[in-house]
Amino acid sequence: MDFQWSYEIPRTVEFIRSRGFSRVALQFPDELLKDSTRVARALRHELGKGVRLYVMADTAYGSCCVDEVGASHVDAECVVHYGHACMSPTSTLPALFIFGKAFINVNACAESLLQCLSVSNKPVLVLYGLEYAHALQDLKSVMSKLLSSRGSNQMLYYSEVAHSSINPSGYHIKDIKLPESHEDAITDGEIIKNGESEVSNKLESGTKYSLGGLTWTTQSEHKMEDHLLFWIGSDNSAFANMVLTFNSCEIVRYDAKEGKLLNDFSQQTRILKRRYFLVEKAKDANIVGIIVGTLGVAGYLHIIQQMKELIEKAGKKCYTIVMGRPNPAKLANFPECDVFVYVSCAQTALLDSKEFLAPVITPFEAVLAFSRGRQWTGEYIMEFQNLMASDATEIVDDNEGARFSFLKGCYVEDHQPQENNGDQKEMPLALAEMTEKALNVRNQCTDSVLFKGTARSGAEYLAARSYQGLNMQYENAPLQSYVVGRTGRASGYDDEIE
Amino acid sequence: MVKFTVEELRRIMDLKHNIRNMSVIAHVDHGKSTLTDSLVAAAGIIAQEVAGDVRMTDTRQDEAERGITIKSTGISLYYEMTEESLKNYKGERNGNEYLINLIDSPGHVDFSSEVTAALRITDGALVVVDCVEGVCVQTETVLRQALGERIRPVLTVNKMDRCFLELQVEGEEAYQTFSRVIENANVIMATYEDPLLGDVQVYPEKGTVAFSAGLHGWAFTLTNFAKMYASKFGVDENKMMERLWGENYFDPATKKWTTKSTGSSTCKRGFVQFCYEPIKQIINTCMNDQKDKLWPMLQKLGVTMKADEKDLIGKALMKRVMQTWLPASNALLEMMIFHLPSPSKAQKYRVENLYEGPLDDMYANAIRNCDPDGPLMLYVSKMIPASDKGRFFAFGRVFAGKVSTGLKVRIMGPNYIPGQKKDLYVKSVQRTVIWMGKKQESVEDVPCGNTVAMVGLDQYITKNATLTNEKEVDAHPIRAMKFSVSPVVRVAVQCKVASDLPKLVEGLKRLAKSDPMVVCTMEESGEHIVAGAGELHLEICLKDLQEDFMGGAEIIVSDPVVSFRETVLEKSCRTVMSKSPNKHNRLYMEARPMEEGLAEAIDDGRIGPRDDPKVRSKILSEEFGWDKDLAKKIWCFGPETTGPNMVVDMCKGVQYLNEIKDSVVAGFQWASKEGALAEENMRGICFEVCDVVLHADAIHRGGGQVIPTARRVIYASQLTAKPRLLEPVYLVEIQAPEQALGGIYGVLNQKRGHVFEEMQRPGTPLYNIKAYLPVIESFGFSSTLRAATSGQAFPQCVFDHWDMMSSDPLEAGSQAGQLVADIRKRKGLKEQMTPLSEFEDKL
């Protein structure tokens, strides 16, 4: 494939030149890193000496997000992001996205689309992976030809790539303007628009949607559920994100690599059910770990703060952990956490593997789990901008009575948040209570604290552990004789190789 | 026409010696509810004429339709004794009025939990036994439960009418049948020798056995007849009683009593001569409409009929005559009042069973003395759905003090630990209510010794709780109930319309509250599971769920889901090793099956994590042949830290081993909950940690490295030790006549069941069959059996044990392999099991 075309060198050059950037960071995911030198060389050739280019290795967080921290190490003024992108808004740096161009047989695709149209009487909405965005014009023209030849007047909509660059544009949470929309609409505010976005778009044309870099509008008489979604692309995180967000829609997927139409998504509905289970599980948790999985997506600090408040209000303890790309081994280092809330961009947020010791849930799921009286209604919010906006309405607080735990199959009592004020006022009583606690017989069996999640703080957990860390004996430490260690590699030390 | 008012009832509640709390227990279809009806009739709540047909205590529509009792129902009865009839009563009493709080309980084994809840709040039990079928499985089970709760039983031999009408049994034969029934019951009771409770066996000659015909509303105890004949013969009533039972014969020709049959045709047993024959005679005359003979006979007995009743004929006449002559309520209520303990008497010895705290504190004393002025001690045994949707009455018994409308109470839930704030609420009672059959009446307060229903606490009480006064902070709760059945039959439910999910969730919550036994949980895959004690129980629960708790929203119910267990057959064929993600740590392990009986011992709690290590090692070494030192090296039990699997440390001289113990245990808890075959719980596997290689640097051997590795090595050792599936097996008891046996054997064979005991019930044409039946085959078993035996066989299934399936689940296409594949599919796992190579590492 043409290298210049695929990596959109001219457009990149144009972008950098027009804005007069002099320090540019190029961000490649691992699988494209092999092309990085060629891209850098081509760009330098075009741009000349005035512009410094830095190739960044893959980020510690999701490679679909813009690595702003990495870029600021080289004091870059903008980031050019290659490969699959989640198009999450950035907080400080402008970014240009080069999606790459994957091969697609447009005619075969159009054929499948037509087939869909013929079996379904719903309006069809075409969505696609960003790597197939380049083929949209071709597809449109082929389709219009085919449709006109058949005289079909079925409704067919296409989503558009909203923009391929992002400006941080002075993002403030207070500026979020909620567009008026009907209840089910997953709308974004004005946050990710480039300023030049045509607001007039949504005047009479219904509701505007945006998801993972795609935007589309629906006719006002149709809700999203009334559409048949036609997805072009592979079964990746962008697709999963879309399925979860529009879980009540009928969805078919055209796999461009295989050239096949797939419409069995029992696996996807299974995921939804599984997430529902994880929410229930989270409700029983006492200690929650907040994993910060992004340092770039706009609003992450706000959402972390919101999570902390939410968890505290639910009478649970939380710990914040910064961790790029969580894996079972990393998370198992925090066995005291009963559940983790993973704050990251929409497309990396879904971590579900049975390998994890404790479930990992998204901020949206955390809101469901930790606000009393809130029920899951089927809607699903992945991007936390939407979450912040939707959460503005306060939930009725019914902190009374026991809560039913579906995991234990019985009613359990939630711990009430500590009422510090009350305690301080009644000093004599408080003292009595303190001593009462001091004289309590220590639970001799620590098993339930360690393995059944009854610990209420990390300290309590540690106290129950049979091993609590190294006990440094500074005084009178017995002298140890010098021992020769092992040599060789960990996969098989020298003395082990026969 | 209610003969008594709430005010009257409330007044007697204060007379603690004049109260009897009792439950009616029996095998299914032995006539509990029908008998209860005749008692209710006596209290004037329903008309005498319809007694036996209404089934007052079957308040639910489905109960009436199916003709079985599903929920235990309480009813308060007022009864006034005559001074004369009480002259022989030796115990304490205040006046002649009595209050009987009666709880009718279901007889089907699936609803045993209702019986348990009923027994907790009563002091006495009326055991109803069908005179033909005799003591059945469920009679035995509930009787044992009652005695375990220190509840004094009295017996009634029911369905006497069958003897006279259906079977036309002769006197001596009938006597033998009755005496065998009583003997069978006594055999069970005799095993519960209890110095505090005294002799709990029942004797007709002492008046603790009644003979009744619930359907026709008549009953008698020997006391009735003794009274009648005592004056006639001019002997003492007690002496007469003794003569009416056992080896006492009377020959009207010689007018002499003997202790042996003289062989003369006129010489008959006292019981036959004076009780059975007269009744038979009356019934026969009635049935044959020989009214000219009847009236003089009745006059002799002192029975007067109303004018309009004299026009009745046949069965109706017989029923009316018998009801007037030997009213069931008189005989039974007298028996209860005379022989069942009052709360003040019963609580003296029951306090030991009831109270968890020290038996000399003020709360124990208040319970012991049934002190209405003491601190409130109230046990809520069940929640009853109220007529307004979504609300529940908390139903229970006041053991001490008084509960009143508006009183602030301390609610101690099942997880409450004295001195802590967990599971504890302080709330006020909105209303106190007493139950009178289908009606509820509000009362100002209810003193100790009575049953009560309360409004306004349902949000804070889950299934049961102990209530006390707000200020009684040092009170301990009343001991939780122990159920005899467990919820083994599970189905997945989901709503037809996705948007009904909140309704389903809410409905499940309410269902869980309304039934003491049902368990509503969730699978890892996100499916809602409802578990019940049996097929029938589950059917009723799902019906309630859909109709009452979800407002009729449609639900989809899956086929019953049976949970299996994973175990191993042999010791691992080799020591397996897994490396940590960083490759610096290695765990070596082997799995082996536990000794026979050990898993059960852990289940029963004889061996567990909280044991004294010395006691544990004693049991392990003496009963299971363990090495004494090894027994001390058990790291943990699992899953849930108490399950029937364990990890034993077999390492010698490993450095830092104590550091990774918690991590290995965490991995084990996880792995034993989700075995390698189909993510079912493990059972009966002992994992031995053989060796451990750890990185010298603590940072590289943390939980993150060790927990996943421990899990992997446990799976690897399970897979190398010939893994097997365990399936749950029911113990089935079937009672049927001989001609139905062929059909029973046929159905059992077809369902992989096997009979291990077949016994003819002495003196009856009935056979008792005991068999084992895999739970998975049991669905639809009852109906198939009924079809195959034309309705003559009725099975009762109770979970008994886990049985190993002989086929190898690792072998594709085997029966176990197919099961594993099905389970994995249902759970949404990869259809192929993860191969051993994923878990085991090579050097």
Interface residues (C-beta under 8 A of the other chain):
Chain A: S248 Q267 R270 L272 K273 R274 R275 Y276 F277 E280 N327 P328 A329 K330 L331 A332 N333 F334 P335 K354 E355 L357 Q375 W376 T377 G378 E400 G401 A402 F404 F406 L407 K408 G409 C410 Y411 V412 E413 E436 N440 Q444 C445 D447 S448 L450 F451 K452 R465 S466 Y467 G469 L470 G485 A490 S491 G492 E496
Chain B: G413 N415 G419 Q420 K422 D423 Y425 Q459 Y460 T462 K463 A498 S499 L501 P502 V505 L508 K509 A512 K513 V519 C520 T521 M522 E523 E524 S525 G526 E527 H528 A531 K579 S580 P581 N582 K583 H584 P609 R610 C636 G638 E640 T641 N658 E659 I660 K661 D662 S663 V665 A666 Q669 W670 E674 H695 A696 A698 G702 G703 G704 Q705 I707 P708 G828 L843
